[in-house]
Amino acid sequence: MGEWMPKSLADVIELRRGFDLPHREREDGPFPVLSAGVTAGWHSEGPVKGPGFVVGRATNLGVPTWSEGDFWPLNTTLYAADFKGNDPKFLYHLFEFIDLSGFDSGSVQPMLNRNYIAGVEVRVPDLATQRSIAEVLGALDDKIAANDRAIASASRLADAIISSAMATASKVVLVDEIAEFHNRRRVPLSSRDRGARRGTVPYYGAASRMDYVDEPIFDECLVLVGEDGSVVRDDGTPVVQYIWGPAWVNNHAHVLTGRGVSTELLRHIVRRANVSHLVTGAVQPKISMSNLKRLEVELPLQHEDVDSQIQELAAIERALTDESARLAATRDELLPLLMSGKLRVTDVGAGVPA
């Protein structure tokens, strides 16, 4: 392993400001529109050649977003214009490793000035070592991405199986007929309470995992339907989460399991329904338990065979999701060790996909 040399950020990469692209001017196309930490959309033009990345300039300061191909960097980012002989993916991981949030130069809103961070000192190894580190971390990222694609494929297949069965014969039922509600078991925790109970158990709200706490109040496969706040999507369907294992759920999500159908089939049936007519609340949207119970949904008439297939696909989803969580934890542990030179690539053992 080569020697790690101290250099200024400006010595290892040239950053330039991205380009403005209002939503009204975007045209559907194959090129990702990169923002800080996310792909913000797609466009018909990709003025920056890939592979490459951007880092947050006006939001999520310094947080990088990678693209394998050509892309459009938004003006809220800085994009890598010149890698100066370094490995692009290594430099992407370098920005994951260093914390630039303290270099905010904005007086009113956050701002990362490229000239302001040009002198930040970083340590980089020779090109061969850079590539080796990028390969190790990339193998983990690639496997996680492959799992995500497989999970998405399983979800599409489940929807296709249900649609096919419904095309043959279906019936309309109320959610109350096919779901058990467990709302009485929910317990809300304030951010202060959660801060005093830090742990490894996921804490869920209306639309997503919000935090981690020290003990569960549920430990089973569950369907969560947003009760207030984030309750309906743009197409009128409900905000639905499928969770399993130890968990804590607050009082902003209805908690359901299947009755006469599996929890897994219930998930797909509920998330296909339109709930816009059930939403109340002038300030904060809400779907009450009584309204959700009387929601009419379509169910395959002969759903037993369908249910069996849906459960098999859900088992695949759970296994892949759990594997990705383990891989992500391995990546998060390796990243600072590899990027600081404290761990050599040759010392990385099991847990990294070949």
C-alpha positions as CSV (number, residue, x, y, z in Angstrom):
1,M,0.0,0.0,0.0
2,G,1.4,3.3,-1.0
3,E,2.1,6.3,1.2
4,W,-0.8,8.7,1.9
5,M,0.1,12.3,1.0
6,P,-1.5,15.4,2.5
7,K,-2.9,17.7,-0.2
8,S,-5.4,20.5,-0.5
9,L,-8.8,19.7,-1.9
10,A,-8.0,22.0,-4.9
11,D,-5.0,19.8,-5.7
12,V,-7.1,16.6,-6.1
13,I,-10.3,17.9,-7.8
14,E,-11.7,20.9,-9.6
15,L,-15.3,21.8,-8.6
16,R,-17.6,24.0,-10.6
17,R,-21.1,25.3,-10.0
18,G,-24.0,23.4,-11.5
19,F,-26.6,24.8,-13.9
20,D,-30.1,26.1,-13.3
21,L,-32.9,23.8,-14.6
22,P,-36.4,24.8,-13.5
23,H,-39.0,22.0,-13.5
24,R,-41.0,23.7,-16.3
25,E,-37.9,23.4,-18.6
26,R,-37.2,19.7,-18.0
27,E,-37.9,17.3,-20.8
28,D,-38.1,13.6,-20.2
29,G,-34.9,11.9,-21.1
30,P,-32.2,9.4,-20.0
31,F,-30.0,11.8,-18.1
32,P,-30.2,12.1,-14.3
33,V,-30.7,15.6,-12.8
34,L,-28.4,15.5,-9.7
35,S,-29.0,17.4,-6.5
36,A,-27.4,17.0,-3.1
37,G,-27.7,13.4,-2.1
38,V,-30.4,12.5,-4.5
39,T,-31.4,12.1,-8.2
40,A,-33.9,14.9,-8.5
41,G,-35.3,13.9,-11.9
42,W,-34.4,13.2,-15.5
43,H,-33.8,15.4,-18.5
44,S,-33.1,15.1,-22.3
45,E,-29.6,16.6,-21.9
46,G,-26.6,15.6,-19.8
47,P,-24.0,18.4,-20.2
48,V,-21.4,16.8,-17.9
49,K,-19.7,13.6,-19.0
50,G,-19.9,10.6,-16.6
51,P,-19.0,8.8,-14.6
52,G,-18.9,11.6,-12.1
53,F,-20.6,13.2,-9.1
54,V,-21.9,16.4,-7.5
55,V,-21.7,17.7,-4.0
56,G,-24.3,19.8,-2.2
57,R,-23.7,23.5,-2.5
58,A,-26.9,25.0,-1.1
59,T,-28.4,22.0,0.7
60,N,-26.8,19.0,2.3
61,L,-23.5,20.8,2.1
62,G,-20.7,18.6,0.8
63,V,-23.0,15.5,0.4
64,P,-22.1,13.7,-2.9
65,T,-24.4,12.1,-5.5
66,W,-22.9,9.7,-8.0
67,S,-23.8,9.1,-11.7
68,E,-22.3,6.3,-13.9
69,G,-23.2,8.2,-17.1
70,D,-23.6,11.7,-18.3
71,F,-25.7,14.0,-16.1
72,W,-27.1,17.4,-15.4
73,P,-25.8,19.0,-12.1
74,L,-28.3,21.4,-10.6
75,N,-27.1,24.9,-9.6
76,T,-27.5,23.9,-5.9
77,T,-24.5,21.6,-6.4
78,L,-20.8,21.7,-7.3
79,Y,-19.8,19.1,-9.9
80,A,-16.5,17.4,-10.4
81,A,-15.0,19.0,-13.6
82,D,-11.5,17.6,-13.3
83,F,-10.3,14.6,-11.2
84,K,-6.7,15.7,-11.7
85,G,-5.5,12.1,-12.3
86,N,-7.3,10.6,-9.4
87,D,-9.9,7.8,-9.4
88,P,-13.4,9.4,-9.7
89,K,-15.1,6.9,-7.4
90,F,-12.4,7.2,-4.8
91,L,-13.0,11.0,-4.8
92,Y,-16.7,10.4,-4.4
93,H,-16.0,8.3,-1.3
94,L,-13.6,11.0,-0.1
95,F,-16.5,13.4,0.0
96,E,-18.6,10.8,1.8
97,F,-15.8,10.7,4.4
98,I,-15.0,14.3,5.0
99,D,-17.4,16.6,6.7
100,L,-17.8,20.0,4.9
101,S,-20.9,21.1,6.8
102,G,-18.8,23.4,9.0
103,F,-17.7,25.4,5.9
104,D,-21.0,27.2,5.5
105,S,-20.3,30.6,4.0
106,G,-23.9,31.7,3.6
107,S,-25.3,34.6,5.7
108,V,-29.0,33.9,5.2
109,Q,-29.1,30.4,3.7
110,P,-26.6,27.6,3.7
111,M,-23.9,27.9,1.1
112,L,-20.7,26.0,0.2
113,N,-18.3,28.2,-1.7
114,R,-15.8,26.2,-3.8
115,N,-13.1,28.8,-3.1
116,Y,-13.8,28.6,0.6
117,I,-13.1,24.8,0.7
118,A,-10.2,24.8,-1.8
119,G,-7.6,24.8,1.0
120,V,-9.2,22.0,3.0
121,E,-6.4,19.4,3.7
122,V,-7.1,15.8,2.7
123,R,-4.9,12.7,2.5
124,V,-4.8,10.6,-0.6
125,P,-2.9,7.5,-1.6
126,D,-1.4,6.5,-5.0
127,L,-3.8,5.7,-7.9
128,A,-3.6,2.0,-7.5
129,T,-4.6,2.2,-3.8
130,Q,-7.4,4.6,-4.7
131,R,-8.8,2.1,-7.2
132,S,-8.5,-0.8,-4.8
133,I,-10.5,1.1,-2.1
134,A,-13.1,2.2,-4.7
135,E,-13.4,-1.5,-5.8
136,V,-14.1,-2.7,-2.3
137,L,-16.7,-0.1,-1.4
138,G,-18.1,-0.4,-4.9
139,A,-18.7,-4.1,-4.5
140,L,-20.8,-3.4,-1.5
141,D,-22.7,-0.6,-3.3
142,D,-23.2,-2.8,-6.3
143,K,-24.7,-5.6,-4.3
144,I,-27.0,-3.3,-2.4
145,A,-28.1,-1.8,-5.8
146,A,-28.7,-5.3,-7.2
147,N,-30.8,-6.2,-4.2
148,D,-32.9,-3.0,-4.7
149,R,-33.5,-3.9,-8.3
150,A,-34.6,-7.5,-7.3
151,I,-36.9,-6.1,-4.6
152,A,-38.5,-3.7,-7.2
153,S,-38.9,-6.6,-9.6
154,A,-40.6,-8.7,-6.9
155,S,-43.0,-5.9,-6.1
156,R,-43.9,-5.5,-9.8
157,L,-44.4,-9.3,-10.1
158,A,-46.7,-9.3,-7.1
159,D,-48.8,-6.5,-8.6
160,A,-49.0,-8.4,-11.9
161,I,-50.1,-11.6,-10.2
162,I,-52.8,-9.7,-8.3
163,S,-54.0,-7.8,-11.4
164,S,-54.1,-11.1,-13.4
165,A,-56.2,-12.8,-10.7
166,M,-58.6,-9.8,-10.5
167,A,-59.1,-9.8,-14.2
168,T,-60.4,-13.3,-13.9
169,A,-62.7,-12.7,-10.9
170,S,-62.8,-10.3,-8.0
171,K,-65.0,-9.0,-5.2
172,V,-65.2,-5.7,-3.3
173,V,-64.7,-5.9,0.4
174,L,-64.2,-3.4,3.2
175,V,-60.7,-3.1,4.8
176,D,-62.4,-3.9,8.1
177,E,-63.3,-7.3,6.7
178,I,-59.7,-8.3,5.8
179,A,-57.6,-6.4,8.4
180,E,-57.0,-6.4,12.2
181,F,-56.2,-3.0,13.6
182,H,-53.6,-2.8,16.4
183,N,-53.7,1.0,17.0
184,R,-54.1,0.6,20.7
185,R,-50.6,-0.9,21.0
186,R,-49.0,2.3,19.5
187,V,-47.1,4.6,21.8
188,P,-45.9,8.1,20.7
189,L,-42.5,9.3,21.9
190,S,-41.3,12.9,21.7
191,S,-37.9,13.6,20.2
192,R,-36.7,14.2,23.7
193,D,-38.0,10.9,24.9
194,R,-36.3,9.2,21.9
195,G,-33.1,10.9,22.7
196,A,-33.1,9.4,26.1
197,R,-33.9,5.9,24.7
198,R,-31.3,5.5,21.9
199,G,-31.0,2.0,20.6
200,T,-31.2,-0.2,17.5
201,V,-35.0,-0.7,17.2
202,P,-36.5,1.3,14.3
203,Y,-39.2,3.9,15.3
204,Y,-41.8,4.5,12.6
205,G,-44.1,7.4,11.8
206,A,-46.8,8.0,9.2
207,A,-44.5,7.7,6.2
208,S,-41.1,6.3,7.2
209,R,-38.6,5.2,9.8
210,M,-37.9,8.3,11.9
211,D,-35.5,7.2,14.5
212,Y,-34.2,4.3,16.6
213,V,-35.1,3.5,20.2
214,D,-34.0,0.9,22.8
215,E,-36.9,-1.6,22.8
216,P,-39.8,-2.7,20.6
217,I,-43.5,-2.7,21.1
218,F,-44.1,-4.8,18.0
219,D,-42.2,-7.9,16.6
220,E,-44.1,-9.2,13.6
221,C,-44.9,-8.4,9.9
222,L,-47.1,-5.3,9.8
223,V,-48.7,-3.0,7.3
224,L,-48.6,0.7,8.3
225,V,-51.0,3.2,6.7
226,G,-50.4,6.9,7.3
227,E,-53.0,8.3,9.7
228,D,-52.1,12.0,9.7
229,G,-49.5,14.2,8.0
230,S,-48.3,12.2,5.1
231,V,-51.3,10.1,4.3
232,V,-51.9,10.2,0.5
233,R,-49.7,10.2,-2.6
234,D,-50.2,12.3,-5.7
235,D,-52.2,9.6,-7.4
236,G,-54.6,9.3,-4.5
237,T,-53.3,6.0,-3.1
238,P,-52.4,5.8,0.6
239,V,-48.9,6.0,2.2
240,V,-48.2,2.4,3.1
241,Q,-45.2,0.8,4.8
242,Y,-44.4,-2.9,5.2
243,I,-42.3,-3.7,8.2
244,W,-41.1,-6.8,10.1
245,G,-39.0,-7.6,13.1
246,P,-38.7,-5.6,16.3
247,A,-40.2,-2.1,15.9
248,W,-41.8,0.8,17.6
249,V,-44.7,2.6,15.9
250,N,-46.1,6.0,16.9
251,N,-49.7,7.2,16.7
252,H,-49.3,8.7,13.2
253,A,-49.7,5.4,11.4
254,H,-52.4,2.8,11.5
255,V,-51.1,-0.7,12.3
256,L,-52.7,-3.6,10.5
257,T,-52.3,-7.3,10.0
258,G,-54.3,-9.6,7.7
259,R,-57.6,-11.2,8.6
260,G,-58.5,-14.1,6.3
261,V,-55.7,-13.0,4.0
262,S,-52.0,-12.7,4.7
263,T,-50.5,-9.4,5.9
264,E,-48.5,-9.4,2.7
265,L,-51.5,-9.6,0.4
266,L,-53.3,-7.0,2.6
267,R,-50.4,-4.6,1.9
268,H,-50.8,-4.9,-1.9
269,I,-54.5,-4.6,-1.8
270,V,-54.6,-1.5,0.4
271,R,-51.9,0.3,-1.4
272,R,-53.8,0.0,-4.8
273,A,-56.9,1.7,-3.4
274,N,-57.7,5.4,-3.8
275,V,-58.2,7.1,-0.4
276,S,-58.4,10.7,-1.5
277,H,-62.2,10.8,-0.6
278,L,-61.4,9.7,2.9
279,V,-58.9,12.4,3.8
280,T,-60.1,15.0,6.3
281,G,-58.4,18.0,7.9
282,A,-58.0,21.5,6.6
283,V,-54.6,22.0,8.0
284,Q,-53.1,18.5,8.4
285,P,-54.5,15.7,6.2
286,K,-55.9,12.8,8.2
287,I,-57.4,9.3,7.5
288,S,-59.2,8.3,10.6
289,M,-59.4,4.6,11.6
290,S,-63.2,4.6,11.0
291,N,-62.7,5.9,7.5
292,L,-60.0,3.5,6.7
293,K,-62.1,0.6,8.0
294,R,-64.9,1.5,5.6
295,L,-62.6,1.8,2.6
296,E,-63.7,-0.4,-0.2
297,V,-61.0,-2.5,-1.9
298,E,-60.8,-5.0,-4.6
299,L,-59.8,-8.6,-3.7
300,P,-59.2,-11.6,-6.1
301,L,-62.2,-13.9,-5.7
302,Q,-60.0,-17.0,-5.4
303,H,-57.2,-15.4,-3.5
304,E,-55.6,-18.5,-1.8
305,D,-53.2,-19.3,-4.6
306,V,-52.4,-15.7,-5.1
307,D,-51.8,-15.2,-1.4
308,S,-49.2,-18.1,-1.4
309,Q,-47.3,-16.5,-4.3
310,I,-47.4,-13.0,-2.6
311,Q,-46.0,-14.4,0.6
312,E,-43.1,-16.1,-1.2
313,L,-42.2,-12.8,-2.9
314,A,-42.4,-11.0,0.4
315,A,-40.0,-13.5,1.9
316,I,-37.6,-12.7,-0.8
317,E,-38.0,-9.0,-0.2
318,R,-37.4,-9.4,3.5
319,A,-34.3,-11.5,3.0
320,L,-32.8,-9.1,0.5
321,T,-33.6,-6.0,2.5
322,D,-32.0,-7.6,5.6
323,E,-28.9,-8.5,3.6
324,S,-28.7,-5.0,2.3
325,A,-28.9,-3.6,5.8
326,R,-26.0,-5.8,6.8
327,L,-24.0,-4.8,3.8
328,A,-24.7,-1.1,4.4
329,A,-23.5,-1.5,8.0
330,T,-20.3,-3.2,6.7
331,R,-19.8,-0.3,4.3
332,D,-20.3,2.3,6.9
333,E,-17.8,0.6,9.1
334,L,-15.2,0.2,6.4
335,L,-15.5,3.7,4.8
336,P,-13.8,5.7,7.5
337,L,-11.1,3.1,8.0
338,L,-10.2,2.7,4.4
339,M,-10.5,6.4,3.6
340,S,-8.2,7.3,6.5
341,G,-5.6,4.7,5.6
342,K,-6.1,3.0,9.0
343,L,-7.2,-0.2,7.2
344,R,-5.5,-1.7,4.1
345,V,-7.6,-3.3,1.4
346,T,-5.6,-6.5,1.9
347,D,-6.9,-6.6,5.5
348,V,-10.5,-6.5,4.4
349,G,-12.0,-10.0,5.1
350,A,-15.4,-11.6,4.8
351,G,-18.5,-9.6,4.4
352,V,-17.5,-8.0,1.1
353,P,-19.1,-9.5,-2.0
354,A,-16.6,-10.8,-4.6
